[in-house]
């Protein structure tokens, strides 16, 4: 039996990850600092709340964290807010509500969303269940369940649309730089055994999506393409297989694909995680390619991509046409 492999599978089982996120990760102040300090995120949510939350509305804030979206809705003016979160961090949200005289408008529930019971349906679903890899925070099931059990027929989901983009790039991750380093002679020494050790040490990270943060699109080898549009009002499906063609405009080695998304509240109010000088807390996601492949300007690159809620199940392959 591969002890390391077994331990890895248990460590990253969905149950363990969920418990870890709720008890430890989401309870850290630094996590909420990153989200509140993200002005791109906060400005979009604030504008959307001011535009769509009405005085007679009831609001359900899904995964409220320290309650910032609930507080924005309460200060803007609405009848009632239900704030739900299964993490101990909700205790800090309750304190903040009291410190700001907002506790009478907000009803806090520390529990899993799927065990929540409300007497009446709400006018607005307010959520930020979008993970760094879009689907990885159980976005689809959360919205499906909330629509079915909590939202009025004519209710509003904020935000309700997500466009996903990809572009081939020559950007190198730290792991790719390490592998390239060991692949070459250093100080006129052959270190190929260190390459083997590096590949062994990182075998569970190879060919897995990762997060990156880049300030621009200078390393893109083709113009980004929108690969999928997710409409939370109707199209609640993860695309299982996508085939995308990229006309290459730079001759370089491809190291992978840079992914980002745009989150829409409406056509005027949206936020983007595309590479920019001031990135969002989501940054970008990256699909690495470790086989050295040189792309030529004028050629076409074909990407086959299989997606899943579990990012460890994502698969991709390329073909030069």
C-alpha positions in Angstrom: 0.0 0.0 0.0 1.2 3.5 -0.9 1.0 5.2 2.6 1.7 8.7 1.2 -1.0 8.2 -1.5 -3.6 7.0 1.1 -2.8 9.9 3.4 -3.0 12.4 0.6 -6.4 11.1 -0.5 -7.7 11.2 3.1 -6.2 14.7 3.7 -7.9 16.1 0.6 -11.2 14.3 0.9 -14.1 16.6 0.5 -15.2 16.1 4.2 -11.8 16.9 5.6 -11.4 19.9 3.4 -14.8 21.3 4.3 -14.1 20.9 8.0 -10.7 22.5 7.6 -12.1 25.5 5.7 -14.9 26.0 8.2 -12.9 25.6 11.4 -9.5 27.1 10.5 -9.2 28.7 7.1 -12.3 30.9 7.2 -11.8 31.7 10.9 -8.5 33.5 10.2 -8.6 37.3 10.1 -6.2 37.4 7.2 -8.7 35.7 4.9 -11.3 38.3 5.6 -8.7 41.1 5.4 -7.9 39.9 1.8 -11.6 40.0 0.8 -12.4 43.3 2.4 -9.2 44.9 1.2 -10.1 43.8 -2.4 -11.6 47.1 -3.6 -12.7 45.6 -7.0 -14.8 43.1 -5.2 -16.2 45.4 -2.6 -17.1 48.2 -5.0 -19.0 45.9 -7.3 -21.0 44.3 -4.4 -21.7 47.8 -2.8 -23.0 49.2 -6.1 -25.2 46.1 -6.7 -26.7 46.2 -3.2 -27.5 49.9 -3.6 -29.1 49.3 -7.0 -31.1 46.1 -6.2 -31.9 45.8 -2.5 -35.1 47.6 -1.8 -36.6 48.9 1.6 -39.2 46.1 1.8 -36.8 43.3 0.8 -35.7 40.3 2.8 -32.2 39.1 2.0 -30.4 35.8 2.5 -26.6 36.3 2.8 -25.0 32.9 2.0 -21.7 32.2 3.6 -21.7 35.6 5.4 -18.3 35.4 7.0 -17.8 38.5 9.1 -21.0 39.8 7.7 -19.8 42.7 5.5 -22.4 42.1 2.7 -25.1 41.9 5.3 -24.0 45.1 6.9 -23.9 46.9 3.5 -27.5 45.8 2.9 -28.6 46.8 6.3 -27.0 50.2 6.1 -28.5 50.7 2.7 -31.9 49.9 4.0 -33.9 46.6 3.8 -36.5 44.9 6.0 -34.7 41.8 7.1 -31.4 39.9 6.5 -30.7 36.3 7.2 -27.0 35.7 7.5 -25.8 32.1 7.5 -22.3 30.6 7.9 -21.1 27.3 9.3 -17.7 28.8 10.4 -17.0 30.1 13.9 -16.2 33.4 12.2 -19.9 34.2 12.3 -19.4 34.9 16.0 -17.3 37.9 15.0 -20.0 39.0 12.6 -22.5 39.0 15.5 -20.1 41.2 17.6 -19.6 43.6 14.6 -23.4 43.9 14.2 -23.8 44.8 17.9 -20.9 47.3 17.7 -22.7 49.1 14.9 -26.3 48.9 16.1 -27.3 46.6 13.3 -28.2 43.4 15.3 -32.0 44.1 15.0 -32.0 43.9 11.2 -29.9 40.8 10.9 -30.7 37.3 12.0 -27.5 35.2 12.2 -27.5 31.4 11.8 -24.4 29.4 12.5 -25.2 26.2 10.5 -24.8 24.5 7.2 -26.9 26.1 4.5 -28.5 22.8 3.7 -29.9 22.5 7.2 -31.3 26.1 7.3 -35.0 26.6 7.7 -36.8 29.9 7.0 -40.4 30.6 7.5 -40.7 32.9 4.5 -38.9 33.1 1.1 -36.5 36.0 0.5 -36.4 38.6 -2.3 -32.6 38.6 -2.7 -30.0 35.9 -2.6 -26.7 37.6 -1.8 -23.7 35.3 -2.2 -20.0 35.1 -2.8 -19.7 31.3 -3.2 -17.4 31.7 -6.2 -14.1 30.0 -5.6 -10.7 30.7 -7.2 -11.6 27.9 -9.6 -15.2 29.1 -10.0 -17.0 25.9 -9.0 -14.8 24.7 -6.1 -16.8 26.2 -3.2 -19.9 24.2 -4.1 -21.3 27.1 -6.1 -23.7 25.1 -8.2 -25.3 23.1 -5.4 -25.5 26.2 -3.1 -27.4 28.2 -5.7 -29.6 25.3 -6.8 -30.7 24.6 -3.2 -31.1 28.2 -2.3 -33.3 28.9 -5.3 -35.5 25.8 -4.6 -35.9 26.4 -0.9 -35.5 30.1 -0.1 -35.8 32.5 -3.1 -39.1 33.9 -4.3 -40.1 33.1 -7.8 -39.4 36.7 -8.9 -36.4 37.0 -6.6 -32.9 38.3 -7.5 -29.6 36.5 -7.3 -26.6 38.8 -6.7 -24.4 38.1 -8.6 -26.1 35.9 -11.2 -23.7 35.5 -14.2 -20.1 34.4 -14.6 -18.0 34.4 -17.8 -14.9 32.1 -17.8 -11.9 32.9 -20.0 -8.7 31.1 -20.9 -5.5 32.0 -22.8 -2.3 30.0 -23.5 0.7 31.6 -21.9 4.5 31.3 -21.4 4.2 32.3 -17.7 6.2 29.9 -15.4 5.1 28.8 -12.0 7.6 28.2 -9.2 7.3 24.5 -9.7 7.9 24.8 -13.4 11.0 27.0 -12.8 12.3 24.3 -10.3 11.8 21.5 -12.8 13.5 23.5 -15.6 16.4 24.3 -13.2 17.1 20.6 -12.4 16.7 19.7 -16.1 19.8 21.7 -17.0 23.4 21.4 -15.9 24.3 23.7 -13.0 28.0 24.7 -12.6 28.8 22.1 -15.2 27.2 19.4 -13.1 24.6 16.8 -14.1 21.8 17.0 -11.5 19.2 14.7 -13.2 18.7 12.8 -10.0 17.4 16.0 -8.4 15.0 16.3 -11.2 13.7 12.9 -10.4 13.4 13.8 -6.7 11.6 17.0 -7.6 9.1 15.2 -9.8 8.6 12.6 -7.0 8.1 15.2 -4.3 5.6 17.1 -6.4 3.8 14.3 -8.1 0.5 15.2 -6.6 0.8 18.8 -7.7 1.7 18.0 -11.3 -1.1 18.6 -13.8 -3.3 20.1 -11.1 -4.8 23.6 -11.4 -3.1 26.2 -9.3 -3.5 29.9 -8.4 -1.2 32.5 -9.9 -1.0 36.3 -9.7 0.2 38.2 -12.8 -0.1 41.9 -13.5 -0.7 41.9 -17.3 -1.3 39.8 -20.4 2.2 40.2 -21.9 2.9 36.5 -21.7 -0.3 35.5 -23.4 0.4 33.6 -26.7 -3.1 34.2 -28.1 -6.0 36.4 -27.3 -8.1 35.1 -24.4 -11.3 33.3 -25.3 -14.6 33.0 -23.4 -14.9 29.3 -22.8 -18.2 29.2 -20.9 -21.0 31.5 -19.6 -22.7 30.4 -16.4 -26.2 31.9 -15.7 -27.2 31.2 -12.2 -30.8 31.9 -13.0 -31.1 29.0 -15.5 -27.9 27.3 -16.6 -26.7 25.6 -13.5 -24.4 23.0 -15.0 -20.7 22.6 -15.1 -19.5 22.0 -18.6 -17.9 18.6 -18.6 -16.0 18.8 -21.8 -14.9 21.9 -23.8 -12.9 22.1 -27.0 -11.3 25.5 -27.7 -9.2 26.7 -30.6 -6.6 29.4 -30.1 -4.9 31.2 -33.1 -1.3 31.7 -31.8 0.2 35.2 -32.1 3.6 34.7 -30.5 6.3 32.1 -31.0 7.2 30.8 -27.6 7.2 27.7 -25.3 3.7 27.2 -23.8 3.8 26.6 -20.1 0.0 26.4 -19.6 -3.2 28.3 -19.7 -4.1 31.4 -17.6 -7.7 31.4 -16.6 -9.9 34.2 -15.2 -13.5 35.2 -14.9 -16.0 38.1 -14.9 -18.8 38.2 -12.4 -21.9 40.1 -13.4 -24.6 41.7 -11.3 -25.9 43.3 -14.5 -24.3 44.7 -17.7 -23.0 47.8 -15.9 -22.0 46.3 -12.6 -19.4 43.5 -12.7 -15.9 42.6 -11.5 -13.1 40.9 -13.4 -10.2 38.7 -12.2 -8.3 39.2 -15.4 -4.5 40.0 -15.1 -4.2 43.6 -13.9 -1.9 45.8 -11.8 -4.3 45.6 -8.8 -5.5 42.0 -8.8 -8.6 40.7 -6.9 -8.2 38.3 -4.0 -9.1 35.5 -6.4 -6.1 36.3 -8.6 -6.0 34.0 -11.6 -6.0 30.2 -12.0 -3.5 28.2 -14.1 -3.5 25.0 -16.0 0.2 23.9 -16.3 1.7 22.1 -19.3 5.0 20.4 -18.4 5.9 18.8 -21.7 8.1 21.4 -23.5 6.1 22.5 -26.5 7.0 25.4 -28.8 4.2 27.2 -30.4 4.7 29.1 -33.6 2.9 32.3 -34.6 0.2 31.7 -37.1 -0.5 28.1 -36.0 -3.6 27.0 -34.1 -3.7 25.4 -30.7 -6.5 23.0 -29.8 -7.3 22.6 -26.1 -9.5 19.8 -24.8 -10.7 20.6 -21.2 -12.7 18.5 -18.8 -14.1 20.3 -15.8 -15.5 19.2 -12.5 -16.5 20.7 -9.1 -13.5 18.9 -7.7 -10.4 20.5 -9.3 -8.4 17.3 -8.8 -10.7 15.9 -11.5 -9.9 18.6 -14.1 -8.1 17.2 -17.2 -6.7 19.0 -20.2 -4.7 18.2 -23.3 -3.4 20.2 -26.3 -2.9 19.6 -30.0 -1.2 21.9 -32.5 -3.2 22.2 -35.7 
